[in-house]
Amino acid sequence: MCKQILIAFNQEHNYSYKLSISVGVTQCALNENVSLQQLIEEADKLMYEHKRAKRLVAH
């Protein structure tokens, strides 16, 4: 849904840039001993890996 909204926005507005959104997501089991900071770091790492992969495909 969000992707479709961004595509429509970018098509309707002829700006010199394109809007985009990046979100990092990870998961853990409730009984897993992991801190919020560790979860954030993992989600951030995965988000940047995904962004790098998208850039490589685009070029």
Secondary structure, 3 states (H helix, E strand, C coil): CHHHHHHHHHHHCCCCCCCCCCCCCCCCCCCCCCCHHHHHHHHHHHHHHHHHHHHHHHC
